[in-house]
């Protein structure tokens, strides 16, 4: 899932803080902008929280004041999950590390089997494997 202390979620452009988070957890998160490879990316820092990708690409989050996980992001809305120290925990399969966008497409014919599938960015042409 994630590490103690909290997580950083790098999210897609146009993302907004969910209403339930703004209403109930105003001190537990912060939204910042960061430049990654010259590209502006929004980051949601959740202090004391945990997060993880689940089947289908959704991201579930547990806020520090809660005992259960909530589906916080629908598929394709989160690029990466990082520790507060900046260490990569998990990257979305479709996220191109160069473009910092979910622009990857599977090159193989069987995307149901995600083990070691080749993915190519439709924007810059970078290729990577899923490495599951």
Contact map, one row per residue, 1 for C-alpha under 8 A:
111000000000000000000000000000000000000000000000011110000000000000000000000000000000000000000000000000000000000000000000000000000000
111101100000000000000000000000000000000000000000011100000000000000000000000000000110000010000000000000000000000000000000000000000000
111111100000000000000000000000000000000000000000010000000000000000000000000000000010000000000000000000000000000000000000000000000000
011111000000000000000000000000000000000000000001110000000000000000000000000000000000000000000000000000000000000000000000000000000000
001111100000000000000000000000000000000000000011100000000000000000000000000000000001000000000000000000000000000000000000000000000000
011111110000000000000000000000000000000000001111110000000000000000000000000000000011000000000000000000000000000000000000000000000000
011011111000000000000000000000000000000000001111111000000000000000000000000000001111000000000000000000000000000000000000000000000000
000001111100000000000000000000000000000000111100000000000000000000000000000000001111010000000000000000000000000000000000000000000000
000000111110000000000000000000000000000000111000000000000000000000000000000001111100000000000000000000000000000000000000000000000000
000000011111000000000000000000000000000011110000000000000000000000000000000001111100000000000000000000000000000000000000000000000000
000000001111101000000000000000000000000011110000000000000000000000000000000011110000000000000000000000000000000000000000000000000000
000000000111111000000000000000000000000011000000000000000000000000000000000111100000000000000000000011000000000000000000000000000000
000000000011111000000000000000000000000011000000000000000000000000000000000000000000000000000000000000000000000000000000000000000000
000000000001111100000000000000000000000000000000000000000000000000000000000000000000000000000000000000000000000000000000000000000000
000000000011111110000000000000000000000000000000000000000000000000000000000010000000000000000000000000000000000000000000000000000000
000000000000011111000000000000000000000000000000000000000000000000000000000000000000000000000000000000000000000000000000000000000000
000000000000001111101100000000000000000000000000000000000000000000000000000000000000000000000000000000000000000000000000000000000000
000000000000000111111100000000000000000000000000000000000000000000000001000000000000000000000000000000000000000000000000000000000000
000000000000000011111110000000000000000000000000000000000000000000000000000000000000000000000000000000000000000000000000000000000000
000000000000000001111111100000000000000000000000000000000000000000000000000000000000000000000000000000000000000000000000000000000000
000000000000000011111111110000000000000000000000000000000000000000000000000000000000000000000000000000000000000000000000000000000000
000000000000000011111111110000000000000000000000000000000000000000000000000000000000000000000000000000000000000000000000000000000000
000000000000000000111111110000000000000000000000000000000000000000000000000000000000000000000000000000000000000000000000000000000000
000000000000000000011111110000000000000000000000000000000000000000000000000000000000000000000000000000000000000000000000000000000000
000000000000000000011111111110000000000000000000000000000000001010000000000000000000000000000000000000000000000000000000000000000000
000000000000000000001111111110000000000000000000000000000000000000000000000000000000000000000000000000000000000000000000000000000000
000000000000000000000000111111000000000000000000000000000000000000000000000000000000000000000000000000000000000000000000000000000000
000000000000000000000000111111000000000000000111000000000000001100000000000000000000000000000000000000000000000000000000000000000000
000000000000000000000000111111100000000000011110000000000000000000000000000000000000000000000000000000000000000000000000000000000000
000000000000000000000000001111110000000000011100000000000000000000000000000000000000000000000000000000000000000000000000000000000000
000000000000000000000000000011111000000001111000000000000000000000000000000000000000000000000000000000000000000000000000000000000000
000000000000000000000000000001111100000001111000000000000000000000000000000000000000000000000000000000000000000000000000000000000000
000000000000000000000000000000111110000111100000000000000000000000000000000000000000000000000000000000000000000000000000000000000000
000000000000000000000000000000011111000111100000000000000000000000000000000000000000000000000000000000000000000000000000000000000000
000000000000000000000000000000001111111110000000000000000000000000000000000000000000000000000000000000000000000000000000000000000000
000000000000000000000000000000000111111110000000000000000000000000000000000000000000000000000000000100000000000000000000000000000000
000000000000000000000000000000000011111000000000000000000000000000000000000000000000000000000000011000000000000000000000000000000000
000000000000000000000000000000000011111100000000000000000000000000000000000000000000000000000000000000000000000000000000000000000000
000000000000000000000000000000000011111110000000000000000000000000000000000000000000000000000000001100000000000000000000000000000000
000000000000000000000000000000001111011111000000000000000000000000000000000000000000000000000000000000000000000000000000000000000000
000000000111100000000000000000001111001111100000000000000000000000000000000000000000000000000000000100000000000000000000000000000000
000000000111100000000000000000111100000111110000000000000000000000000000000000000000000000000000000000000000000000000000000000000000
000000011110000000000000000000111100000011111000000000000000000000000000000000000000000000000000000000000000000000000000000000000000
000000011110000000000000000011110000000001111100000000000000000000000000000000000000000000000000000000000000000000000000000000000000
000001111000000000000000000011110000000000111110000000000000000000000000000000000001000000000000000000000000000000000000000000000000
000001110000000000000000000111000000000000011111110000000000001000000000000000000000000000000000000000000000000000000000000000000000
000011100000000000000000000110000000000000001111100000000000000100000000000000000000000000000000000000000000000000000000000000000000
000111100000000000000000000100000000000000000111110000000000001100000000000000000000000000000000000000000000000000000000000000000000
000111100000000000000000000000000000000000000111111000000000111100000000000000000000000000000000000000000000000000000000000000000000
111101100000000000000000000000000000000000000101111100000000111100000000000000000000000000000000000000000000000000000000000000000000
110000100000000000000000000000000000000000000000111110000011110000000000000000001000000000000000000000000000000000000000000000000000
110000000000000000000000000000000000000000000000011111000011100000000000000000001000000001000000000000000000000000000000000000000000
100000000000000000000000000000000000000000000000001111101111000000000000000000000000000001010000000000000000000000000000000000000000
000000000000000000000000000000000000000000000000000111111111000000000000000000000000000000000000000000000000000000000000000000000000
000000000000000000000000000000000000000000000000000011111100000000000000000000000000000000000000000000000000000000000000000000000000
000000000000000000000000000000000000000000000000000001111100000000000000001000000000000000000000000000000000000000000000000000000000
000000000000000000000000000000000000000000000000000011111110000000000000011100000000000000010000000000000000000000000000000000000000
000000000000000000000000000000000000000000000000000011111111000000000011111110000000000000000000000000000000000000000000000000000000
000000000000000000000000000000000000000000000000001111001111100000000011111001000000000000000000000000000000000000000000000000000000
000000000000000000000000000000000000000000000000001111000111110000001111100000000000000000000000000000000000000000000000000000000000
000000000000000000000000000000000000000000000000111100000011111000001111000000000000000000000000000000000000000000000000000000000000
000000000000000000000000000000000000000000000000111000000001111101111100000000000000000000000000000000000000000000000000000000000000
000000000000000000000000100100000000000000000101110000000000111111101000000000000000000000000000000000000000000000000000000000000000
000000000000000000000000000100000000000000000011110000000000011111100000000000000000000000000000000000000000000000000000000000000000
000000000000000000000000100000000000000000000000000000000000001111100000000000000000000000000000000000000000000000000000000000000000
000000000000000000000000000000000000000000000000000000000000011111111000000000000000000000000000000000000000000000000000000000000000
000000000000000000000000000000000000000000000000000000000000011111111000000000000000000000000000000000000000000000000000000000000000
000000000000000000000000000000000000000000000000000000000000010001111100000000000000000000000000000000000000000000000000000000000000
000000000000000000000000000000000000000000000000000000000001111001111110000000000000000000000000000000000000000000000000000000000000
000000000000000000000000000000000000000000000000000000000001110000011111000000000000000000000000000000000000000000000000000000000000
000000000000000000000000000000000000000000000000000000000111100000001111110000000000000000000000000000000000000000000000000000000000
000000000000000001000000000000000000000000000000000000000111100000000111110000000000000000000000000000000000000000000000000000000000
000000000000000000000000000000000000000000000000000000000111000000000011111011000000000000000000000000000000000000000000000000000000
000000000000000000000000000000000000000000000000000000001110000000000011111110000000000000000000000000000000000000000000000000000000
000000000000000000000000000000000000000000000000000000011110000000000000111111000000000000000000000000000000000000000000000000000000
000000000001000000000000000000000000000000000000000000001100000000000000011111100000000000010100000001000000000000000000000000000000
000000000011001000000000000000000000000000000000000000000100000000000000111111100000000000000000000000000000000000000000000000000000
000000001111000000000000000000000000000000000000000000000010000000000000101111111000000000010000000000000000000000000000000000000000
000000001111000000000000000000000000000000000000000000000000000000000000000111111000000000110010000111000000000000000000000000000000
000000001110000000000000000000000000000000000000000000000000000000000000000001111100000111110010000000000000000000000000000000000000
000000111100000000000000000000000000000000000000001100000000000000000000000001111110000111100000000000000000000000000000000000000000
010000111100000000000000000000000000000000000000000000000000000000000000000000011111111111000000000000000000000000000000000000000000
011001110000000000000000000000000000000000000000000000000000000000000000000000001111111110000000000000000000000000000000000000000000
000011110000000000000000000000000000000000001000000000000000000000000000000000000111111000000000000000000000000000000000000000000000
000000000000000000000000000000000000000000000000000000000000000000000000000000000111111000000000000000000000000000000000000000000000
000000010000000000000000000000000000000000000000000000000000000000000000000000000111111100000000000000000000000000000000000000000000
000000000000000000000000000000000000000000000000000000000000000000000000000000000111111110000000000000000000000000000000000000000000
000000000000000000000000000000000000000000000000000000000000000000000000000000011110011111100000000000000000000000000000000000000000
010000000000000000000000000000000000000000000000000000000000000000000000000000011110001111100000000000000000000000000000000000000000
000000000000000000000000000000000000000000000000000110000000000000000000000000011100000111110000000000000000000000000000000000000000
000000000000000000000000000000000000000000000000000000000000000000000000000000111000000111111010000000000000000000000000000000000000
000000000000000000000000000000000000000000000000000010001000000000000000000101110000000001111110000001000000000000000000000000000000
000000000000000000000000000000000000000000000000000000000000000000000000000000000000000000111110000000010000000000000000000000000100
000000000000000000000000000000000000000000000000000000000000000000000000000100000000000000011111000011111000000000000010000000000000
000000000000000000000000000000000000000000000000000000000000000000000000000000110000000000111111100111110000000000000000000000000000
000000000000000000000000000000000000000000000000000000000000000000000000000000000000000000000111111111110000000000000000100001000000
000000000000000000000000000000000000000000000000000000000000000000000000000000000000000000000011111110000000000000000000000000000000
000000000000000000000000000000000000100000000000000000000000000000000000000000000000000000000001111100000000000000000000000001000000
000000000000000000000000000000000000101000000000000000000000000000000000000000000000000000000001111110000000000000000000001100000000
000000000000000000000000000000000001001010000000000000000000000000000000000000100000000000000011111111000000000000000000000000000000
000000000001000000000000000000000000000000000000000000000000000000000000000000100000000000000111101111100000000000000000000000000000
000000000001000000000000000000000000000000000000000000000000000000000000000100100000000000010111000111110000000000000000000000000000
000000000000000000000000000000000000000000000000000000000000000000000000000000000000000000000111000011111000000000000000111000000000
000000000000000000000000000000000000000000000000000000000000000000000000000000000000000000001111000001111100000000000011110000000000
000000000000000000000000000000000000000000000000000000000000000000000000000000000000000000000100000000111110000000000011110000000000
000000000000000000000000000000000000000000000000000000000000000000000000000000000000000000000000000000011111101000001111000000000000
000000000000000000000000000000000000000000000000000000000000000000000000000000000000000000000000000000001111100000001111000000000000
000000000000000000000000000000000000000000000000000000000000000000000000000000000000000000000000000000000111111000001100000000000000
000000000000000000000000000000000000000000000000000000000000000000000000000000000000000000000000000000000111111000000000000000000000
000000000000000000000000000000000000000000000000000000000000000000000000000000000000000000000000000000000001111110000000000000000000
000000000000000000000000000000000000000000000000000000000000000000000000000000000000000000000000000000000101111111001000000000000000
000000000000000000000000000000000000000000000000000000000000000000000000000000000000000000000000000000000000011111000000000000000000
000000000000000000000000000000000000000000000000000000000000000000000000000000000000000000000000000000000000011111101000000000000000
000000000000000000000000000000000000000000000000000000000000000000000000000000000000000000000000000000000000001111111000000000000101
000000000000000000000000000000000000000000000000000000000000000000000000000000000000000000000000000000000000000011111000000000000111
000000000000000000000000000000000000000000000000000000000000000000000000000000000000000000000000000000000000000001111100000000001111
000000000000000000000000000000000000000000000000000000000000000000000000000000000000000000000000000000000111001011111110000000001110
000000000000000000000000000000000000000000000000000000000000000000000000000000000000000000000000000000000111000000011111000000111100
000000000000000000000000000000000000000000000000000000000000000000000000000000000000000000000100000000011110000000001111100000111100
000000000000000000000000000000000000000000000000000000000000000000000000000000000000000000000000000000011110000000000111110011110000
000000000000000000000000000000000000000000000000000000000000000000000000000000000000000000000001000000111000000000000011111111100000
000000000000000000000000000000000000000000000000000000000000000000000000000000000000000000000000000000111000000000000001111110000000
000000000000000000000000000000000000000000000000000000000000000000000000000000000000000000000000001000100000000000000000111110000000
000000000000000000000000000000000000000000000000000000000000000000000000000000000000000000000000001000000000000000000000111111000000
000000000000000000000000000000000000000000000000000000000000000000000000000000000000000000000000000000000000000000000001111111100000
000000000000000000000000000000000000000000000000000000000000000000000000000000000000000000000001010000000000000000000001100111110000
000000000000000000000000000000000000000000000000000000000000000000000000000000000000000000000000000000000000000000000111100011111000
000000000000000000000000000000000000000000000000000000000000000000000000000000000000000000000000000000000000000000000111000001111100
000000000000000000000000000000000000000000000000000000000000000000000000000000000000000000000000000000000000000000011110000000111110
000000000000000000000000000000000000000000000000000000000000000000000000000000000000000000001000000000000000000001111110000000011111
000000000000000000000000000000000000000000000000000000000000000000000000000000000000000000000000000000000000000000111000000000001111
000000000000000000000000000000000000000000000000000000000000000000000000000000000000000000000000000000000000000001110000000000000111
